[in-house]
């Protein structure tokens, strides 16, 4: 398999109108400044104090044995949310109200500073996000932001901080819980495995942890310049070849279209830069562009590739192949065949297993359809997201019950033991059952974007079909 029509299935199409310039405003927008009696402003956003006296509606529900800690000598460039921290000596939780069921973005901010009584670099703890184990036996030595995408169907989302044992500490500086854009995570992707491509279903309710978010060929993009407040780092540390590639930059307008990517999926600052391979003579270069990303073994990964043809001089001249982990993921990709115009962005989702070396590789190479004196490959951005394992964990073989086992409440020790046993049974059963994989049928074909869409029909389509795809 690995034909152009499979590439279409990988493209995650939404009905969001990217022609609208209104800023993204999440229904659920919880920004918590932990350990501070005052609110903090960061990039024009207000993080609210978690003190009960300052904020009676604080989501902090377990205040016993917690300490509000202040950094006496913060770095001058450090955002205000890293000037304080909430320190925990026993399991404690934040519970935030959810008004908009669906995918939510959860960001946890850590900055392990040293105060007169605490050295947060010595903290060791677990973090639970609802039923997921986000972090286990976690320690941190420098400023770090961990981001997760989780499906929430209840009216509350609970984040639990659990010291690994009595005498150990846990901490957090700030927390974000946001409703994700409806077109951010679709339900299907393309599974690349054993030299074949197949349809993967159920992605929308899969837990995801962001591992890498990379702006290919461009500079760092800060949260201030991203409508969903993400950070995109340059690809230089991941790019391995080749001498025949070059960076390109585009100063014109990105042509977002119905059926393609929106600004909430990926900002202009990523789509207006790229790396390309181009033929400058009558011969087509035998060249590839390769990126290698370090990951943790034992998990599947969602690999999202962002494309926007900002380099070609005309439609129908760019063709290339995509390889992931040395397997053909999509062949003879032709971006213009569904967009009808240049500088129109799309993204493609692939699900892959990490290799034995703990890495995911992405290669863009020439196609048999590549042309002389034309662009023979392009890539604008890459996102790598870890999928939760069978224990509902992003960090090892620990389930929720195991994380809490050192902290029994009264006579609940037997219950915790039962939960641990059930976790082990779940792991055994999952070894026998695999996620339903539906082989892609030959009847699928490329779906072209509509060339004429009225404003009225556009709005109707958005309201009735959010999260769908062509």
C-alpha positions as CSV (number, residue, x, y, z in Angstrom):
1,X,0.0,0.0,0.0
2,X,1.3,3.5,0.6
3,X,-0.4,5.3,-2.3
4,X,-1.5,8.9,-2.5
5,X,-5.0,8.0,-1.5
6,X,-3.6,6.8,1.9
7,X,-2.0,10.1,2.4
8,X,-5.4,11.7,2.1
9,X,-6.7,9.5,4.9
10,X,-3.8,10.8,7.0
11,X,-4.8,14.4,6.5
12,X,-6.9,15.6,9.3
13,X,-9.6,17.7,7.7
14,X,-11.7,20.1,9.7
15,X,-14.5,22.5,8.8
16,X,-13.1,25.4,10.9
17,X,-12.9,28.6,8.8
18,X,-9.4,29.7,8.8
19,X,-10.4,32.8,7.1
20,X,-11.7,34.1,10.4
21,X,-9.1,36.1,12.4
22,X,-10.9,36.1,15.7
23,X,-8.7,34.8,18.5
24,X,-9.2,31.4,20.0
25,X,-11.2,31.6,23.3
26,X,-11.5,28.3,25.1
27,X,-14.7,27.6,27.0
28,X,-12.8,26.0,29.8
29,X,-9.8,28.2,30.6
30,X,-8.3,27.5,34.0
31,X,-4.9,29.1,34.7
32,X,-3.6,28.5,38.2
33,X,-0.7,30.3,39.9
34,X,0.3,27.8,42.5
35,X,1.7,28.9,45.9
36,X,1.0,32.6,45.4
37,X,-1.5,34.8,47.1
38,X,-1.5,37.0,44.1
39,X,-2.6,36.6,40.5
40,X,0.1,36.6,37.8
41,X,0.1,37.9,34.2
42,X,2.0,36.0,31.6
43,X,1.8,36.7,27.8
44,X,-1.4,38.7,28.4
45,X,-3.1,35.8,30.3
46,X,-4.0,35.9,34.0
47,X,-3.0,33.0,36.2
48,X,-5.2,33.0,39.3
49,X,-4.0,32.4,42.9
50,X,-4.7,29.0,44.5
51,X,-5.0,30.6,48.0
52,X,-8.4,30.1,49.5
53,X,-8.2,33.5,51.1
54,X,-7.5,35.2,47.8
55,X,-9.7,32.9,45.7
56,X,-12.5,31.2,47.6
57,X,-13.3,29.2,44.4
58,X,-9.8,27.8,44.1
59,X,-9.6,24.3,42.7
60,X,-7.0,23.3,45.3
61,X,-9.0,20.7,47.4
62,X,-6.4,19.2,49.6
63,X,-4.7,21.9,51.6
64,X,-3.4,19.9,54.6
65,X,0.4,19.4,54.6
66,X,1.0,21.8,51.7
67,X,3.3,24.8,51.8
68,X,3.3,28.0,49.7
69,X,6.9,28.6,48.7
70,X,8.4,31.8,47.3
71,X,11.6,32.0,45.3
72,X,13.8,34.6,47.0
73,X,16.0,35.1,44.0
74,X,14.2,34.4,40.8
75,X,15.9,35.0,37.4
76,X,15.2,38.4,36.0
77,X,13.8,36.8,32.8
78,X,11.7,34.2,34.7
79,X,7.9,34.6,34.2
80,X,6.0,35.5,37.4
81,X,4.4,32.0,37.7
82,X,7.9,30.6,38.4
83,X,8.4,32.9,41.4
84,X,6.3,30.7,43.6
85,X,5.4,27.0,44.0
86,X,2.9,24.8,45.9
87,X,4.8,22.1,47.8
88,X,3.0,18.9,48.9
89,X,3.9,16.3,51.6
90,X,1.0,14.0,51.0
91,X,-1.3,13.3,48.1
92,X,-3.2,16.5,47.1
93,X,-5.3,17.5,44.2
94,X,-6.7,20.3,42.1
95,X,-10.2,19.8,40.7
96,X,-11.3,22.1,37.9
97,X,-14.9,22.5,36.5
98,X,-15.4,21.3,32.9
99,X,-18.2,23.0,31.0
100,X,-17.1,21.8,27.5
101,X,-16.7,18.0,27.3
102,X,-14.1,16.8,24.8
103,X,-10.4,17.1,24.3
104,X,-8.6,19.3,26.8
105,X,-5.0,20.6,27.0
106,X,-3.3,20.2,30.3
107,X,0.0,22.0,31.0
108,X,2.0,21.5,34.2
109,X,4.8,24.0,34.9
110,X,7.8,23.1,37.0
111,X,10.7,25.3,38.1
112,X,12.8,23.6,40.9
113,X,14.2,26.6,42.8
114,X,15.9,26.5,46.2
115,X,14.5,28.3,49.3
116,X,15.7,28.4,52.9
117,X,13.8,25.3,53.8
118,X,13.3,23.4,50.6
119,X,15.3,22.2,47.6
120,X,12.8,21.4,45.0
121,X,15.4,19.6,42.9
122,X,15.2,16.8,45.5
123,X,11.4,16.4,45.2
124,X,10.2,13.0,43.8
125,X,6.6,12.4,43.1
126,X,3.9,11.1,40.8
127,X,1.3,13.2,38.9
128,X,-2.1,11.9,37.9
129,X,-4.3,13.6,35.4
130,X,-7.8,12.1,35.9
131,X,-7.2,8.4,35.4
132,X,-3.9,8.8,33.6
133,X,-0.5,8.5,35.2
134,X,1.2,11.5,33.6
135,X,4.5,11.3,35.6
136,X,5.9,8.6,37.9
137,X,8.9,8.9,40.2
138,X,9.4,12.3,38.7
139,X,12.3,14.6,39.4
140,X,13.2,17.8,37.7
141,X,16.4,19.8,37.7
142,X,15.5,22.8,35.4
143,X,12.4,24.7,34.2
144,X,10.1,22.3,32.4
145,X,6.5,22.4,30.9
146,X,4.7,19.1,30.4
147,X,1.7,19.1,28.1
148,X,-1.0,16.5,27.7
149,X,-4.2,16.1,25.6
150,X,-6.9,14.1,27.3
151,X,-10.5,13.4,26.6
152,X,-12.8,14.6,29.4
153,X,-16.5,13.5,29.5
154,X,-17.2,14.4,33.2
155,X,-17.9,17.8,34.7
156,X,-14.5,17.9,36.5
157,X,-10.9,17.2,35.7
158,X,-8.7,16.2,38.6
159,X,-4.9,16.6,38.8
160,X,-3.3,14.8,41.8
161,X,0.2,15.3,43.1
162,X,1.5,12.3,45.0
163,X,4.9,12.2,46.8
164,X,6.5,8.8,46.1
165,X,6.6,8.0,49.8
166,X,6.4,9.7,53.2
167,X,9.2,12.1,53.7
168,X,9.3,13.0,50.0
169,X,7.9,16.1,48.4
170,X,5.9,17.0,45.3
171,X,5.4,20.5,43.8
172,X,4.0,22.5,41.0
173,X,4.4,26.1,40.0
174,X,1.4,26.6,37.6
175,X,-1.3,24.6,35.9
176,X,-3.3,25.2,32.7
177,X,-6.4,23.3,31.7
178,X,-7.9,24.5,28.4
179,X,-10.6,23.3,26.1
180,X,-8.8,22.2,22.9
181,X,-9.9,23.5,19.5
182,X,-12.4,21.1,18.1
183,X,-10.3,20.4,15.0
184,X,-7.1,19.8,16.9
185,X,-7.4,16.0,17.4
186,X,-9.4,13.9,14.8
187,X,-10.6,10.4,15.3
188,X,-8.5,8.6,12.6
189,X,-4.9,8.5,11.5
190,X,-2.7,6.2,9.4
191,X,-1.0,3.4,11.2
192,X,2.5,2.6,9.7
193,X,3.6,-0.8,10.8
194,X,5.4,-3.9,9.3
195,X,5.9,-2.2,5.9
196,X,2.1,-1.5,5.5
197,X,-0.3,1.4,6.1
198,X,-3.6,0.9,7.7
199,X,-6.4,3.0,9.1
200,X,-6.2,3.7,12.9
201,X,-9.5,4.6,14.7
202,X,-10.2,6.0,18.1
203,X,-7.5,8.6,18.2
204,X,-9.7,11.3,19.6
205,X,-10.1,9.5,23.0
206,X,-6.5,8.4,23.2
207,X,-4.4,10.2,25.8
208,X,-1.4,12.1,24.3
209,X,1.7,13.7,25.8
210,X,3.5,16.2,23.7
211,X,7.2,15.1,23.3
212,X,8.5,17.3,20.4
213,X,7.0,20.3,18.7
214,X,9.3,21.6,16.0
215,X,9.3,24.5,13.5
216,X,11.2,23.2,10.5
217,X,13.4,25.7,8.9
218,X,12.2,28.6,11.1
219,X,12.9,30.2,14.5
220,X,11.5,29.5,17.9
221,X,7.8,30.3,18.2
222,X,6.7,31.4,21.6
223,X,3.3,31.1,23.3
224,X,2.6,34.8,22.6
225,X,2.7,34.1,18.9
226,X,0.5,30.9,19.0
227,X,-3.2,31.1,19.3
228,X,-3.2,28.1,21.6
229,X,-0.1,29.3,23.6
230,X,2.3,26.5,22.4
231,X,6.0,26.7,22.0
232,X,7.7,25.5,18.7
233,X,11.4,25.1,18.8
234,X,13.8,25.2,15.7
235,X,14.6,21.8,14.0
236,X,18.3,22.3,13.9
237,X,19.0,19.8,16.8
238,X,17.0,17.1,15.0
239,X,17.9,17.6,11.4
240,X,20.5,15.1,10.1
241,X,20.8,15.8,6.3
242,X,21.3,16.8,3.6
243,X,23.8,19.1,1.9
244,X,21.3,19.6,-1.0
245,X,18.5,20.9,1.2
246,X,17.8,24.6,2.0
247,X,15.6,26.7,4.2
248,X,12.9,28.9,2.7
249,X,10.8,31.7,4.1
250,X,7.6,33.1,2.9
251,X,6.4,36.7,3.6
252,X,3.0,36.4,1.9
253,X,-0.3,35.4,3.3
254,X,-0.9,31.7,4.3
255,X,-4.1,30.6,2.4
256,X,-6.0,28.7,5.1
257,X,-9.0,26.9,3.5
258,X,-12.0,24.9,4.6
259,X,-10.9,21.3,4.8
260,X,-7.3,22.2,5.6
261,X,-5.5,23.2,8.8
262,X,-6.6,26.1,10.9
263,X,-4.4,28.6,12.8
264,X,-5.3,26.7,16.0
265,X,-3.9,23.5,14.5
266,X,-0.6,25.3,13.6
267,X,0.3,29.0,13.4
268,X,1.4,31.1,10.4
269,X,4.9,31.3,12.0
270,X,5.4,27.6,11.3
271,X,3.7,27.4,7.8
272,X,5.7,30.4,6.5
273,X,9.0,28.6,6.8
274,X,10.3,25.2,5.6
275,X,13.2,23.0,4.5
276,X,13.1,21.9,0.9
277,X,15.0,19.8,-1.6
278,X,15.0,21.5,-5.1
279,X,16.3,20.4,-8.5
280,X,18.3,23.2,-10.1
281,X,19.2,21.3,-13.3
282,X,17.8,18.8,-15.7
283,X,18.8,16.0,-13.3
284,X,16.8,15.2,-10.1
285,X,19.0,14.9,-7.0
286,X,19.1,11.6,-5.2
287,X,18.7,13.3,-1.8
288,X,16.6,13.0,1.3
289,X,15.9,15.2,4.3
290,X,16.1,13.3,7.6
291,X,15.0,14.2,11.1
292,X,15.6,12.0,14.2
293,X,13.6,12.5,17.4
294,X,14.5,10.8,20.7
295,X,11.6,9.1,22.4
296,X,10.8,6.6,25.1
297,X,10.5,3.0,24.0
298,X,7.4,0.9,24.7
299,X,4.9,3.4,23.5
300,X,3.1,4.2,20.3
301,X,3.5,7.8,18.9
302,X,1.3,10.1,16.9
303,X,3.5,11.8,14.3
304,X,1.9,14.9,12.9
305,X,3.6,16.4,9.8
306,X,2.8,19.9,8.6
307,X,3.0,20.8,5.0
308,X,2.5,24.1,3.1
309,X,3.9,24.6,-0.4
310,X,5.5,28.0,-0.1
311,X,8.4,27.2,-2.4
312,X,7.0,26.0,-5.8
313,X,6.5,28.5,-8.6
314,X,3.4,26.7,-9.9
315,X,0.8,24.1,-9.1
316,X,1.4,20.4,-10.0
317,X,5.2,20.5,-9.8
318,X,5.9,19.2,-6.3
319,X,5.9,15.4,-5.6
320,X,7.6,13.6,-2.8
321,X,7.6,10.5,-0.6
322,X,7.2,10.3,3.2
323,X,9.0,7.7,5.3
324,X,8.7,7.1,9.0
325,X,11.0,4.8,10.9
326,X,12.4,3.7,7.5
327,X,8.9,2.6,6.3
328,X,7.0,4.2,3.4
329,X,4.2,6.1,5.0
330,X,2.9,7.9,1.9
331,X,4.0,7.8,-1.8
332,X,3.9,10.5,-4.5
333,X,2.4,13.2,-2.3
334,X,1.0,16.0,-4.4
335,X,-0.2,18.9,-2.2
336,X,-1.7,20.9,-5.0
337,X,-4.0,18.1,-6.2
338,X,-6.4,18.9,-3.3
339,X,-5.7,22.5,-2.5
340,X,-5.9,24.2,-6.0
341,X,-3.5,26.9,-4.8
342,X,0.0,27.4,-3.3
343,X,0.7,28.3,0.3
344,X,-2.3,26.4,1.5
345,X,-1.6,24.3,4.7
346,X,-2.4,20.8,5.6
347,X,-1.3,18.2,8.2
348,X,-1.0,14.5,8.2
349,X,-1.3,12.2,11.2
350,X,0.6,8.8,11.4
351,X,0.7,6.4,14.3
352,X,4.0,4.5,14.7
353,X,5.9,2.4,17.2
354,X,9.2,3.6,18.5
355,X,12.2,1.7,17.3
356,X,14.4,-0.4,19.6
357,X,16.8,2.5,20.0
358,X,14.1,4.9,21.3
359,X,13.8,7.1,18.3
360,X,11.3,8.2,15.6
361,X,12.8,9.1,12.2
362,X,11.1,11.2,9.5
363,X,12.4,11.3,6.0
364,X,11.2,13.4,3.1
365,X,12.5,12.1,-0.3
366,X,12.0,12.4,-4.0
367,X,9.3,10.7,-5.8
368,X,9.4,8.9,-9.1
369,X,7.1,11.7,-10.3
370,X,9.6,14.4,-9.2
371,X,10.5,16.9,-11.8
372,X,13.6,18.7,-12.9
373,X,14.0,22.4,-12.1
374,X,11.3,22.0,-9.3
375,X,10.9,21.4,-5.6
376,X,11.3,17.7,-4.8
377,X,10.4,17.7,-1.1
378,X,9.1,20.0,1.6
379,X,8.4,20.0,5.4
380,X,7.2,22.9,7.5
381,X,6.6,21.4,11.0
382,X,6.7,18.2,13.1
383,X,4.8,17.2,16.3
384,X,5.6,14.0,18.1
385,X,3.1,12.9,20.8
386,X,3.3,9.9,23.1
387,X,0.2,7.7,23.4
388,X,-0.8,6.2,26.7
389,X,0.0,2.6,27.2
390,X,-2.3,-0.2,28.4
391,X,-1.9,0.9,32.0
392,X,-3.3,4.4,31.1
393,X,0.2,5.7,31.7
394,X,2.6,8.0,29.9
395,X,5.5,7.1,32.1
396,X,6.2,3.4,32.7
397,X,4.1,0.4,33.8
398,X,2.5,2.2,36.8
399,X,-1.3,2.6,37.0
400,X,-3.2,5.0,39.2
401,X,-3.7,2.4,42.0
402,X,0.1,1.7,42.1
403,X,0.9,5.4,42.4
404,X,-1.4,5.7,45.5
405,X,-0.4,2.4,47.2
406,X,2.0,4.0,49.7
407,X,-0.8,6.3,50.9
408,X,-3.7,4.1,52.2
409,X,-6.5,5.9,54.0
410,X,-7.8,4.2,57.1
411,X,-9.2,0.8,56.0
412,X,-8.8,1.6,52.3
413,X,-5.5,-0.3,52.1
414,X,-7.4,-3.4,50.9
415,X,-9.2,-1.4,48.2
416,X,-5.9,0.0,47.0
417,X,-4.5,-3.5,46.7
418,X,-7.6,-4.5,44.8
419,X,-7.0,-1.6,42.4
420,X,-3.4,-2.6,41.8
421,X,-4.5,-6.2,41.1
422,X,-7.1,-4.9,38.6
423,X,-4.4,-2.9,36.9
424,X,-2.3,-6.0,36.5
425,X,-5.2,-7.9,35.1
426,X,-5.9,-5.0,32.7
427,X,-2.3,-5.2,31.5
428,X,-2.7,-9.0,30.9
429,X,-5.9,-8.7,29.0
430,X,-4.5,-5.9,26.9
431,X,-1.7,-8.2,25.7
432,X,-4.4,-10.4,24.2
433,X,-6.6,-7.6,22.7
434,X,-5.4,-5.1,20.1
435,X,-7.0,-1.9,19.1
436,X,-9.3,-2.4,16.1
437,X,-7.4,-1.8,12.9
438,X,-9.3,-1.5,9.7
439,X,-7.3,-2.0,6.6
440,X,-7.7,0.8,4.1
441,X,-9.8,-0.1,1.2
442,X,-8.9,0.7,-2.4
443,X,-12.1,2.5,-2.9
444,X,-10.9,5.6,-1.1
445,X,-9.7,8.5,-3.4
446,X,-8.3,12.0,-3.1
447,X,-11.0,14.5,-2.1
448,X,-10.6,17.9,-3.6
449,X,-11.4,21.0,-1.6
450,X,-14.5,23.0,-2.7
451,X,-13.6,25.8,-5.0
452,X,-16.6,27.9,-4.0
453,X,-18.0,28.2,-0.5
454,X,-20.5,30.9,0.5
455,X,-20.2,32.5,3.9
456,X,-23.6,31.2,4.9
457,X,-22.9,27.6,3.9
458,X,-19.5,27.9,5.6
459,X,-21.0,28.8,9.0
460,X,-23.6,26.0,8.7
461,X,-20.9,23.5,7.9
462,X,-18.8,24.6,10.9
463,X,-21.7,24.3,13.4
464,X,-22.8,20.9,12.1
465,X,-19.5,19.2,11.4
466,X,-16.8,20.3,13.8
467,X,-14.3,17.6,14.3
468,X,-15.2,15.8,11.1
469,X,-13.1,15.3,8.0
470,X,-13.8,14.8,4.3
